[in-house]
């Protein structure tokens, strides 16, 4: 028997998709017992197993070691801890014999030694790890399972299941070049058996199959149960109405699911089956189907481009690629070969500029001489970047939404109440001697009354209306359930470029150097003399000619167009100029002569770009290797972030006033780019240049000067940021730009208000002599005079619960990506405080953006993210509400996509989200009260052995409830975003108070009406008539007055019932309960339909108001003046006393007034509830609220106190300093403008 530790292990440990894996073997005894129980329950047991797969496994299988398992149970390690089961498959060695190339192993040994070994058998090398999880067990068979479209294979050495990986992990870059010859046919076949087809298969399920899965939802199963019960009780009309409503709701869901499946299918089908050219068996090129590709294949990229069917690492030539599918960026990017001499381990994320991703379009290729452009396949199928994107859509993370959790809890309470009513009904009717069938029919009917089957449809309708309103405003939604979550957003993170600011950058000026000092700024680039600076501007780019037009990064385009130079991509006939074919040649607009060429000849001034080192967000720079025609040496030109470039330059070439000049421009909101160059030695030739490492080239540079780019704010940005501030929604900037530029933009758009300080946080990693440390720099520049601040509107960062008298004490942290990474690693406990006070996060990589959002979510924020799609996909998917401003294919990863390219969509989405959320609460409360009103009235009638008639039920359920549910959600969002936030849960005190008190009010009026009926002198209890018809007693009834009023009335003992089901319906009690309940439904529909501040006033929903007016008129008519045919149809016994009817109407009016006043004066009284719950909120605050108060009030957080240094493990911080007037530790350099200080 395996021990408990052997029976489960962790898969993908430490990763986002970490799973707990439990092994199980089939137990014949358990299986037999389960089959008997399933037979006894008519298959319902398997329905429960469908909902709870872990129960299915526990009921039929016995726990065992995963390596022996027939089935594995997988449990996620997130907050939801959801279970899933997968069947373990076994393949024998005969069908899966691996002759695995050494390149597939994790290369832990010496690279040069490994290159000498061509292949390695798994069986012959037990000391080497197997191919990324492709291990073999002792019985020469392979055990594997498929989970979320990925294959996991049993690793006998590590005793664990591992995800099958390609060449994307653990492989040095240099080893890709040993695969130039391609795979042998046997090796390709073996890999094919391991990896399977290279295809991203999205099944478009037929409607009948989708319907089957949809109706197995617990709510729809309950509806089916209710419909069957009503049919057996001959309640056909409403049962039919519920069937129609449910089918409509299911139909909409099926259409949405099918449409998305078709969209995904079309998105991937184009590259699933296509002909590609590969090199195999010694560079023999042949055409194969893309489904046959495996990691290790050498793909030949044609000159006219192709759609990539896999992820591949480029090893020869350059490619111009459109990656809009992945990044949302429409600008083509240049891909260059993997560094041939690099021993760095290859990673598609790190080496993006050398990787061709699946689904992207290669527009054209550039090559040297006659060599083909080749790439080595590294990932196939669902393991590719596009496969991951599709998987994230097929298997989205569950939403942690309090409305859904509270709704299930609320329904469980209703079920509990229904069970109480069920027990009462069974006991009461059993004592009365009713038949068992009748007892259970009536008791089960009570459950369907208490738990409304129409609830899912009613809630779905509100979401559909909201989605339609968003679509009309240019916002498309692929995840409708997130609309309600948008109403809870209390923070929005914005990308800067293209989101807050305009897409394009304008070249404002250039600042060249002269004699190692800055020359005056030049705004007209044509005034620049021909030299290194101008040549650097003309060459440091990745522009290409596509269709006769220049295409590339907008910044590169602006820079190059400012030089007015010409760019040419020459053909092979021009290759003699530079001894070797070069991708790009640039030249000035006028012919210029190079007089001092080594060969004493005159040449036109042309510069050939021999090699590119593409821009890297982690390195923050790009470089090119160039040679001027006629020159005997090459020159390296580099451009990038000024902070990064000066680290690579010779110190004596950097102007002494570099930082002052840089800050002058960045603090004014300009984007600054530095240029540098380096002449290479004459002995460096073309082939040698192609093999040089990037770090060999980008060193000992000569600083050339600065390029100053202007990036204007979009006109909509500042007003929208102001409205978000007014609504108490925090705004944060997360950008890849310079920190000072980002701070300037934050001030300009009023993320940082006038009079508020910006505290720049800098973290340094440990060195041999110093531990890691954090310093804080308080900037007093650009602190504009403080605006007059109204009470309650002090700052965007403050909650209503925090009152700060002096808003000048407020500050905003500004953090760079480099410091963020160091703090996250060495000071993890400081990170939450930094996030709470942070407003500007600059130089952030895509992964860091996602990590920041996770920090905010852990602090209790509901976070929105708005970006233009480029490098924001991860953050857009991670946020509670991701809003993409890109309409390209990458928007499929974002829940919301805006057609308008400005942040107005954020306001719209929050307004509509609040409207939809409040509507959902209102609809849920109304449906719950509707069920309780009907439950209470029926329970009262059961107490006197009476009941409502089928037509009365139909009128209440179909005419009143269904019409109200359809039109109640049509209110539009309120145009102004207010500071008040909607409730986050149904279990909030005001909502619970509203529901409980309204139930009590309705019950009081029902009981009042009932006992008022009993007090009438003409009233004869139905019990007397029932006993009379049973022959238990004789009663003489004078029906003269009754018959004079209306024909159908209480039947005397001498009259037999036409139908047994009429018994207990034609009664005064039933008529009274029916009359008062119908008014209560209309009353609560109006009371729960909220208007301001989240929805338009109820009178703007004209269809809803018309419905309420008509229903109220019908109710009055049925109570006061029904005609004889109508009364007969409605099964209403009419009261002999008209005054009694008037009193019932007065009671209904009083019911309306009291319910409305209770809701308005008590349930919706925010000041009252704030006072009542102040003590609770004082001791039950969210994490970010606690940290915010510490930052605002504690002088150690709000005043400069020195330099922080960690102690011990780096997890504690001891400032070792005192307060104001105390001693400061560390060296603090103070000046008029800047002051180094520390905030903890």
FENWOFEN-V709623 format. One record per pair of residues at least 6 apart in sequence whose ideal C-beta (glycine too) atoms are under 6 Angstrom apart, sorted by the first residue. I is the first residue (numbers start at 0). GAP is how many residues later the second one is. If there is no record, write none. Layout:
I:GAP / I:GAP
This chain:
1:62 / 1:63 / 5:59 / 6:56 / 7:13 / 7:14 / 8:12 / 8:151 / 10:8 / 10:10 / 10:150 / 11:6 / 17:59 / 18:55 / 19:55 / 20:45 / 20:51 / 20:53 / 20:140 / 21:51 / 22:41 / 22:42 / 22:43 / 22:46 / 22:49 / 23:33 / 23:37 / 23:39 / 23:45 / 23:47 / 24:37 / 24:39 / 24:45 / 25:35 / 25:44 / 26:34 / 26:35 / 29:30 / 30:29 / 33:25 / 33:26 / 36:8 / 37:7 / 37:8 / 48:6 / 48:7 / 49:166 / 52:30 / 52:32 / 53:19 / 53:29 / 56:14 / 56:16 / 56:28 / 60:10 / 66:87 / 68:19 / 69:18 / 70:14 / 70:16 / 71:14 / 71:73 / 72:12 / 73:10 / 74:6 / 74:8 / 75:6 / 79:318 / 85:59 / 85:61 / 87:55 / 87:57 / 88:55 / 89:51 / 89:53 / 90:51 / 91:49 / 92:47 / 95:46 / 95:97 / 97:24 / 97:92 / 98:88 / 98:91 / 99:22 / 99:31 / 100:18 / 101:12 / 101:15 / 101:18 / 102:72 / 103:27 / 104:23 / 105:23 / 105:64 / 106:7 / 106:65 / 110:61 / 114:63 / 121:8 / 121:14 / 131:33 / 132:20 / 132:22 / 132:29 / 132:30 / 132:31 / 133:19 / 133:30 / 133:60 / 134:20 / 134:21 / 136:19 / 142:11 / 143:7 / 143:9 / 144:7 / 147:243 / 147:247 / 148:233 / 148:242 / 149:13 / 149:232 / 150:13 / 151:9 / 151:11 / 152:11 / 153:7 / 154:7 / 165:129 / 165:212 / 165:213 / 166:128 / 166:211 / 167:180 / 167:210 / 167:211 / 170:175 / 171:171 / 172:165 / 172:166 / 172:169 / 172:171 / 172:173 / 173:168 / 175:137 / 175:139 / 175:162 / 175:200 / 176:138 / 176:163 / 178:197 / 180:101 / 180:102 / 181:97 / 181:98 / 181:116 / 182:97 / 182:113 / 182:114 / 183:97 / 187:106 / 190:103 / 191:102 / 194:99 / 194:185 / 196:94 / 197:92 / 197:93 / 197:95 / 197:112 / 197:182 / 197:183 / 198:73 / 198:92 / 199:68 / 199:182 / 199:187 / 199:190 / 201:62 / 201:63 / 201:66 / 203:57 / 203:58 / 203:61 / 206:47 / 209:44 / 209:47 / 213:36 / 218:237 / 222:23 / 222:230 / 225:222 / 225:227 / 226:12 / 226:15 / 228:215 / 229:9 / 230:8 / 232:208 / 234:715 / 236:717 / 237:716 / 237:719 / 237:720 / 240:717 / 241:211 / 244:212 / 248:208 / 248:211 / 270:36 / 270:38 / 273:16 / 274:12 / 275:14 / 276:8 / 276:10 / 276:23 / 277:10 / 277:19 / 277:21 / 278:6 / 278:19 / 284:15 / 289:19 / 292:17 / 292:84 / 292:87 / 294:82 / 294:83 / 296:80 / 297:76 / 297:78 / 298:13 / 298:76 / 298:78 / 299:72 / 299:74 / 300:61 / 300:64 / 300:72 / 302:62 / 304:57 / 304:58 / 304:59 / 305:56 / 306:54 / 307:48 / 307:50 / 307:52 / 309:48 / 309:67 / 309:70 / 310:46 / 310:47 / 310:67 / 310:68 / 310:73 / 310:74 / 311:44 / 311:63 / 311:65 / 312:25 / 312:41 / 312:42 / 312:63 / 312:65 / 313:21 / 313:23 / 313:40 / 313:61 / 314:22 / 314:59 / 314:61 / 315:55 / 315:57 / 315:58 / 316:48 / 316:50 / 316:56 / 317:16 / 317:18 / 317:48 / 317:265 / 318:16 / 318:43 / 318:46 / 319:12 / 319:14 / 319:43 / 319:44 / 319:224 / 320:12 / 320:14 / 320:39 / 320:41 / 321:10 / 321:39 / 321:41 / 322:10 / 322:37 / 323:6 / 323:564 / 324:34 / 324:35 / 324:564 / 325:31 / 325:59 / 326:543 / 326:563 / 327:541 / 327:542 / 327:558 / 327:560 / 327:562 / 328:541 / 330:222 / 331:31 / 331:219 / 333:208 / 333:280 / 335:276 / 335:278 / 337:16 / 339:351 / 340:350 / 340:352 / 347:7 / 352:261 / 355:19 / 356:28 / 357:26 / 357:27 / 357:28 / 358:27 / 362:183 / 364:8 / 365:217 / 366:6 / 367:213 / 380:6 / 381:9 / 388:504 / 400:84 / 401:582 / 401:583 / 402:81 / 405:579 / 405:580 / 405:581 / 409:576 / 413:36 / 413:37 / 414:36 / 416:33 / 417:29 / 417:32 / 417:33 / 420:25 / 420:518 / 421:21 / 421:24 / 421:25 / 424:17 / 424:18 / 424:21 / 424:517 / 425:13 / 425:17 / 428:10 / 448:485 / 448:486 / 448:489 / 449:481 / 449:485 / 451:475 / 451:479 / 454:472 / 457:465 / 457:469 / 457:507 / 458:461 / 460:508 / 461:457 / 461:458 / 461:461 / 461:507 / 462:17 / 462:20 / 464:504 / 464:505 / 465:17 / 465:446 / 465:450 / 466:10 / 466:13 / 468:443 / 469:7 / 469:442 / 472:435 / 473:425 / 473:426 / 474:421 / 474:423 / 474:430 / 475:421 / 476:419 / 478:416 / 481:399 / 481:413 / 482:430 / 482:433 / 483:432 / 483:433 / 483:436 / 484:395 / 484:396 / 485:395 / 485:423 / 485:424 / 485:427 / 486:426 / 486:427 / 486:430 / 486:495 / 487:374 / 487:496 / 488:373 / 488:375 / 488:421 / 489:239 / 489:371 / 489:372 / 490:239 / 490:370 / 490:372 / 491:239 / 491:372 / 491:414 / 492:239 / 492:241 / 492:372 / 493:6 / 493:239 / 493:372 / 494:372 / 494:377 / 495:237 / 495:239 / 495:241 / 497:370 / 498:367 / 498:368 / 498:369 / 499:217 / 499:249 / 500:210 / 500:212 / 501:210 / 501:212 / 503:50 / 504:50 / 504:53 / 504:204 / 504:206 / 505:204 / 506:51 / 506:55 / 506:202 / 507:200 / 507:202 / 508:12 / 508:14 / 508:199 / 509:12 / 509:197 / 510:7 / 510:10 / 510:194 / 510:195 / 511:7 / 511:21 / 511:193 / 512:192 / 515:137 / 516:138 / 517:137 / 517:143 / 524:37 / 524:38 / 527:6 / 531:145 / 531:172 / 532:171 / 532:172 / 535:101 / 535:139 / 535:141 / 535:168 / 536:22 / 536:26 / 537:25 / 537:27 / 537:48 / 538:47 / 538:68 / 538:70 / 538:85 / 538:87 / 538:98 / 539:84 / 539:97 / 539:99 / 540:15 / 540:19 / 541:10 / 542:7 / 542:9 / 542:13 / 542:17 / 543:7 / 544:24 / 563:25 / 564:21 / 564:23 / 565:21 / 566:19 / 567:17 / 568:15 / 569:15 / 574:6 / 577:30 / 579:106 / 581:26 / 581:28 / 583:25 / 584:21 / 584:23 / 585:21 / 586:19 / 587:17 / 590:13 / 591:13 / 592:9 / 593:9 / 593:11 / 593:36 / 596:6 / 596:33 / 597:34 / 602:26 / 602:27 / 605:23 / 606:19 / 606:21 / 607:19 / 608:15 / 608:17 / 609:15 / 609:17 / 610:14 / 610:78 / 611:12 / 612:10 / 612:81 / 613:8 / 614:7 / 616:228 / 619:20 / 619:21 / 619:24 / 620:17 / 620:19 / 620:23 / 622:13 / 622:15 / 622:75 / 623:13 / 624:9 / 624:11 / 624:64 / 625:9 / 626:7 / 631:50 / 632:46 / 632:47 / 632:49 / 633:46 / 633:50 / 634:42 / 634:44 / 635:42 / 635:61 / 636:40 / 637:38 / 637:60 / 637:63 / 638:34 / 638:36 / 641:20 / 641:30 / 641:32 / 644:29 / 644:31 / 645:8 / 647:50 / 647:51 / 647:53 / 648:27 / 648:52 / 648:54 / 649:50 / 652:49 / 652:50 / 653:49 / 664:7 / 664:43 / 665:6 / 665:72 / 665:74 / 665:75 / 666:73 / 666:77 / 666:114 / 668:75 / 668:76 / 668:79 / 669:38 / 669:40 / 670:38 / 670:40 / 670:70 / 671:34 / 671:36 / 672:34 / 673:32 / 674:29 / 674:30 / 675:25 / 675:27 / 675:28 / 676:25 / 676:27 / 677:22 / 677:23 / 712:35 / 712:36 / 713:188 / 715:186 / 715:188 / 716:32 / 717:31 / 717:32 / 719:183 / 719:187 / 720:10 / 720:28 / 720:29 / 720:30 / 721:28 / 722:254 / 723:7 / 724:71 / 726:250 / 726:252 / 727:251 / 729:66 / 729:67 / 730:20 / 731:107 / 732:9 / 732:13 / 732:107 / 733:107 / 733:110 / 733:115 / 734:7 / 734:107 / 736:105 / 738:75 / 738:77 / 738:103 / 741:98 / 741:100 / 742:15 / 742:71 / 742:97 / 745:6 / 745:94 / 746:35 / 750:88 / 751:60 / 753:30 / 753:32 / 753:33 / 754:31 / 754:53 / 755:54 / 756:21 / 756:54 / 757:21 / 757:54 / 757:56 / 758:17 / 758:19 / 758:52 / 758:54 / 758:480 / 759:17 / 759:54 / 760:15 / 760:52 / 760:54 / 760:58 / 761:13 / 761:57 / 762:11 / 762:56 / 762:59 / 762:60 / 763:9 / 764:7 / 764:57 / 765:6 / 770:434 / 770:435 / 771:54 / 772:432 / 773:430 / 774:428 / 774:461 / 775:461 / 775:462 / 775:463 / 776:457 / 776:459 / 777:457 / 777:459 / 780:452 / 788:18 / 793:10 / 793:13 / 794:15 / 798:386 / 801:387 / 803:388 / 808:389 / 811:27 / 812:21 / 812:24 / 812:25 / 813:26 / 814:23 / 814:26 / 815:26 / 815:27 / 816:26 / 816:27 / 816:28 / 816:31 / 819:28 / 822:7 / 822:8 / 823:7 / 825:384 / 830:24 / 831:27 / 831:355 / 832:354 / 834:20 / 834:21 / 835:348 / 835:351 / 835:352 / 836:354 / 845:25 / 845:28 / 848:26 / 849:24 / 849:25 / 849:28 / 852:10 / 852:22 / 852:25 / 852:26 / 855:7 / 856:6 / 858:324 / 858:325 / 859:322 / 859:323 / 859:324 / 861:18 / 862:16 / 862:17 / 863:15 / 863:17 / 864:10 / 864:11 / 864:14 / 864:17 / 865:17 / 865:37 / 865:40 / 867:17 / 867:18 / 868:15 / 868:17 / 868:21 / 872:17 / 872:20 / 875:6 / 875:8 / 875:18 / 876:16 / 881:12 / 881:13 / 882:13 / 882:22 / 883:7 / 883:10 / 883:13 / 884:13 / 884:16 / 890:6 / 897:7 / 910:62 / 910:66 / 911:61 / 913:68 / 913:180 / 914:58 / 914:179 / 914:180 / 916:65 / 917:64 / 917:172 / 917:176 / 917:177 / 918:50 / 921:166 / 921:167 / 921:168 / 924:70 / 924:163 / 925:158 / 925:159 / 925:162 / 928:69 / 928:155 / 929:31 / 931:67 / 932:69 / 932:144 / 932:147 / 935:67 / 935:70 / 936:69 / 936:136 / 936:140 / 939:70 / 940:6 / 940:128 / 940:132 / 943:78 / 943:79 / 943:125 / 944:81 / 944:119 / 945:76 / 945:118 / 945:121 / 945:123 / 945:124 / 946:117 / 947:122 / 947:126 / 948:116 / 948:182 / 950:179 / 950:180 / 951:122 / 959:121 / 959:151 / 962:144 / 963:121 / 966:136 / 966:137 / 966:140 / 967:121 / 967:136 / 969:131 / 970:124 / 970:125 / 970:130 / 971:124 / 973:118 / 973:119 / 973:120 / 973:121 / 973:122 / 977:115 / 979:113 / 981:112 / 982:8 / 989:173 / 989:179 / 992:170 / 993:169 / 996:161 / 1000:153 / 1000:154 / 1001:78 / 1004:146 / 1005:70 / 1008:63 / 1008:67 / 1008:138 / 1012:6 / 1012:55 / 1012:59 / 1017:118 / 1018:49 / 1021:45 / 1021:47 / 1023:11 / 1026:6 / 1027:7 / 1027:25 / 1036:15 / 1040:95 / 1041:7 / 1041:94 / 1044:89 / 1044:91 / 1045:78 / 1045:81 / 1045:88 / 1046:77 / 1047:79 / 1047:80 / 1048:84 / 1049:83 / 1056:6 / 1064:66 / 1065:67 / 1066:66 / 1067:65 / 1070:61 / 1070:62 / 1074:44 / 1074:69 / 1077:37 / 1078:36 / 1078:69 / 1081:26 / 1081:29 / 1081:30 / 1082:68 / 1082:69 / 1082:72 / 1086:68 / 1086:69 / 1086:72 / 1088:9 / 1090:6 / 1090:7 / 1098:6 / 1118:22 / 1119:21 / 1126:7 / 1134:6 / 1189:7 / 1190:6 / 1194:24 / 1195:44 / 1196:42 / 1198:21 / 1199:37 / 1200:14 / 1200:16 / 1200:37 / 1201:13 / 1201:15 / 1201:22 / 1201:23 / 1201:24 / 1201:36 / 1202:23 / 1202:35 / 1203:9 / 1203:11 / 1203:34 / 1205:7 / 1206:7 / 1215:9 / 1216:7 / 1216:8 / 1227:8 / 1228:7
